[in-house]
Amino acid sequence: MSKTHLHLLSDSTGETLEMIAKASLAQFEDTDVVRHFWPMVRSQAQLDRIIEDVAAKPGLVIYTLVNPDVRRALDEKCRTLGLPAVDALDKVTDAISSHLGQEAKGRPGRQHAMDAAYFRRVEAIQFTIAHDDGIGWDNWEEADILLAGVSRSSKTPTSIYLANRGYKTANIPLVVESPPPNKLFSLKRPLIVGLTTAPERLVQIRRNRLLSLNEQEQTDYIDAQRVQEEVRFARRLFADNGWPVIDVTRRSIEETAAAIIRLISERDAQTAGDRVGISG
């Protein structure tokens, strides 16, 4: 069975492109496909470096690129190498355009709307990375969402997922011996959400974490009674402040994020309704 190389290029996180590739590859059996993933491709200089690897490992190139110059450059380089290059969304976009009788906004000359959303997403990702694990608490007010929870309650992966959806997300670990900064209790703009999980599940996750780091297991970090105390402390803090709580024990990251997005949408709708009531 011969090896096939599949190069995936995206000017964003590449989540959509990766899902398309996985779904498509699932339709084929007995294949040896090596995927090369290239996210955040935003300049021709980046593209030039990637093409060197594509030339060394020739195969099918699939991309989702909004910038027309980068798209054009990629198509030309692939033609020179004799490699097929496919835009993952073009046919769907063309079909929708034809059905609606409208030109797609992502076409050259009409990029501003998509570019604005793209840059909002990039800004959200940068903010979220800079405000992980309690860092940068002095400007939490700029966040859309703030996640609070004990260690290993899925705060960071959920934050990154929300950032990819365009939400500036900060998170803070709750530690019994170290109370959170007072700033947390005076925030106005962010939606503060508490993440909790079953203590026994938390012990299992933490134990696996220690094993992956080759660290000793005899520690309060995975002591069952200690973990129960941590979870009770966090839940009491959530209740005392009236923050919505999501139990992540049996939820995927996507499900948790979807629940948070519903919460912030409901809050925004309520705020808009209150404004209409006041003005009326």
NORZIVEN-V298552 format. One record per residue. N is the residue number from 1. RES is the residue in one small letter. NEAR is the number of other ideal C-beta (glycine too) atoms within 10 Angstrom. D_LAST is the distance of its C-alpha to the last C-alpha in Angstrom with 1 decimal. Layout:
BEGIN
N	RES	NEAR	D_LAST
N	RES	NEAR	D_LAST
END
This chain:
BEGIN
1	m	6	71.0
2	s	5	70.0
3	k	10	67.2
4	t	15	64.2
5	h	18	61.9
6	l	18	58.1
7	h	24	56.2
8	l	20	52.4
9	l	27	50.6
10	s	22	46.9
11	d	22	44.9
12	s	20	42.5
13	t	17	43.3
14	g	20	45.0
15	e	14	43.5
16	t	14	42.9
17	l	23	46.4
18	e	15	48.1
19	m	11	46.5
20	i	16	47.7
21	a	19	51.1
22	k	10	51.5
23	a	9	50.4
24	s	12	52.8
25	l	13	55.7
26	a	8	55.4
27	q	7	56.6
28	f	9	60.0
29	e	5	62.8
30	d	5	65.7
31	t	12	64.2
32	d	9	64.6
33	v	13	61.5
34	v	11	60.9
35	r	15	57.3
36	h	15	56.7
37	f	13	53.1
38	w	20	51.8
39	p	15	48.2
40	m	14	46.4
41	v	21	48.6
42	r	17	47.0
43	s	14	49.9
44	q	15	53.2
45	a	7	55.1
46	q	15	53.8
47	l	22	54.6
48	d	11	58.2
49	r	11	58.8
50	i	17	57.5
51	i	21	59.7
52	e	8	62.8
53	d	12	62.2
54	v	22	61.4
55	a	13	64.7
56	a	8	66.5
57	k	12	65.0
58	p	14	64.4
59	g	17	62.2
60	l	16	59.1
61	v	25	56.2
62	i	20	52.6
63	y	25	49.7
64	t	21	45.9
65	l	23	45.7
66	v	19	42.9
67	n	19	44.8
68	p	13	46.9
69	d	12	49.7
70	v	19	50.2
71	r	20	50.1
72	r	13	52.7
73	a	17	54.9
74	l	24	54.9
75	d	15	55.9
76	e	11	58.7
77	k	19	60.1
78	c	21	60.1
79	r	11	61.9
80	t	10	64.4
81	l	14	65.0
82	g	7	65.2
83	l	17	62.4
84	p	11	59.6
85	a	19	56.0
86	v	12	53.1
87	d	17	49.4
88	a	20	47.9
89	l	18	44.7
90	d	14	46.1
91	k	10	47.1
92	v	12	43.9
93	t	15	41.8
94	d	12	44.0
95	a	10	43.7
96	i	12	39.9
97	s	15	40.0
98	s	9	42.4
99	h	8	40.4
100	l	9	37.1
101	g	6	38.7
102	q	9	37.2
103	e	10	38.8
104	a	15	38.2
105	k	15	36.4
106	g	17	39.0
107	r	13	41.7
108	p	11	43.3
109	g	8	41.3
110	r	12	37.9
111	q	15	38.0
112	h	9	35.1
113	a	10	32.5
114	m	14	34.9
115	d	14	36.4
116	a	10	33.0
117	a	14	32.5
118	y	17	36.2
119	f	10	36.0
120	r	13	32.9
121	r	17	35.0
122	v	17	38.0
123	e	13	36.0
124	a	23	34.7
125	i	21	38.3
126	q	12	39.6
127	f	20	37.0
128	t	24	37.7
129	i	14	41.5
130	a	12	41.2
131	h	23	39.2
132	d	17	41.3
133	d	13	42.8
134	g	19	41.0
135	i	12	41.9
136	g	14	39.7
137	w	17	37.6
138	d	8	36.8
139	n	12	34.3
140	w	21	32.8
141	e	14	29.4
142	e	12	29.7
143	a	24	30.1
144	d	21	27.7
145	i	25	29.7
146	l	25	32.2
147	l	26	34.8
148	a	25	36.8
149	g	28	39.9
150	v	24	43.6
151	s	16	46.2
152	r	20	46.6
153	s	28	43.3
154	s	22	42.5
155	k	27	40.2
156	t	18	41.8
157	p	12	42.2
158	t	28	38.7
159	s	30	37.4
160	i	19	39.4
161	y	23	38.2
162	l	27	34.5
163	a	25	35.5
164	n	19	37.0
165	r	15	33.6
166	g	17	32.1
167	y	23	30.8
168	k	24	32.1
169	t	32	33.6
170	a	30	35.5
171	n	26	37.5
172	i	22	39.4
173	p	20	42.3
174	l	25	42.3
175	v	14	45.6
176	v	12	46.6
177	e	5	48.8
178	s	9	46.3
179	p	11	42.8
180	p	15	40.1
181	p	13	39.0
182	n	8	36.4
183	k	13	34.2
184	l	21	33.4
185	f	11	31.7
186	s	9	29.4
187	l	15	28.0
188	k	5	24.2
189	r	12	24.1
190	p	20	26.6
191	l	22	26.4
192	i	20	29.5
193	v	25	31.4
194	g	22	34.6
195	l	23	37.5
196	t	21	40.2
197	t	22	43.3
198	a	15	46.2
199	p	19	48.7
200	e	11	51.7
201	r	15	50.1
202	l	24	49.3
203	v	18	53.0
204	q	13	54.1
205	i	14	51.9
206	r	19	53.1
207	r	14	56.7
208	n	12	56.5
209	r	14	55.1
210	l	15	58.0
211	l	10	60.5
212	s	8	59.1
213	l	8	59.6
214	n	6	63.0
215	e	10	62.1
216	q	8	63.4
217	e	10	61.8
218	q	8	62.7
219	t	12	59.6
220	d	10	56.7
221	y	18	54.5
222	i	19	55.5
223	d	14	56.6
224	a	11	55.0
225	q	9	54.4
226	r	14	53.0
227	v	23	50.6
228	q	15	49.4
229	e	15	48.7
230	e	23	46.7
231	v	18	44.5
232	r	13	44.0
233	f	16	43.1
234	a	23	40.5
235	r	17	38.9
236	r	10	38.8
237	l	18	37.0
238	f	21	34.4
239	a	11	33.8
240	d	9	33.8
241	n	12	31.0
242	g	7	28.9
243	w	15	29.5
244	p	15	29.6
245	v	14	33.3
246	i	23	35.1
247	d	15	38.7
248	v	21	40.6
249	t	14	43.9
250	r	9	43.9
251	r	17	41.3
252	s	13	42.2
253	i	16	40.6
254	e	10	38.7
255	e	13	37.4
256	t	23	36.3
257	a	25	34.5
258	a	15	32.8
259	a	16	31.5
260	i	25	30.2
261	i	17	28.4
262	r	10	26.7
263	l	15	25.7
264	i	17	24.2
265	s	11	22.4
266	e	12	20.9
267	r	12	19.9
268	d	12	18.3
269	a	10	16.4
270	q	10	15.2
271	t	10	14.2
272	a	10	12.3
273	g	10	10.5
274	d	10	9.8
275	r	10	8.4
276	v	9	5.9
277	g	8	5.1
278	i	7	5.4
279	s	6	3.8
280	g	5	0.0
END
